[in-house]
Amino acid sequence: MADQELTPREKQEVKTNEHTRPGRTYVPDVDIYETPEGLWLWADMPGVDEGSLEVHVADGVLAIEGRVALQEYDSLNPVYTEYNVGNYSRRFSLSNEVDAEHIKARMTQGVLTLELPKAERAKPRRIAVSVG
């Protein structure tokens, strides 16, 4: 294995004019996978619990927002840190293939999992061929 220096990747800070919450707001890292039944989205949101999380769909836009209790970190004096404490916000445009009425969300140990099922009209289907 070759020697190589590891460089931590910087968190992306949200660049909008939202200043309604104290502290910084970051863009959570996500993975998205597609299956024949729908899409799966996983978002890293460390420090966010289910009570501080909002997931909503409006006008074809899926929005996820998580808040971190910043006061827990006020008394800390870190020697070195790679974990920037802050809130999270991300938005995704949904196609009409997603059945927005049946989206499911689950938060487990700082990872938000979203199941975005496809609408029936968007799912692959087998067409019967008649003999004629």
HELIX and SHEET records of a PDB file:
HELIX    1   1 GLU A   50  SER A   52  5                                   3    
HELIX    2   2 LEU A   70  TYR A   73  5                                   4    
HELIX    3   3 ALA A  100  HIS A  102  5                                   3    
HELIX    4   4 GLU A  120  ALA A  122  5                                   3    
SHEET    1   A 4 THR A  25  TYR A  26  0                                        
SHEET    2   A 4 ASN A  87  SER A  93  1                                        
SHEET    3   A 4 VAL A  61  GLY A  66 -1                                        
SHEET    4   A 4 LEU A  53  ALA A  58 -1                                        
SHEET    1   B 4 VAL A  30  GLU A  34  0                                        
SHEET    2   B 4 GLY A  38  ASP A  44 -1                                        
SHEET    3   B 4 VAL A 111  PRO A 117 -1                                        
SHEET    4   B 4 LYS A 104  THR A 108 -1                                        
END                                                                             
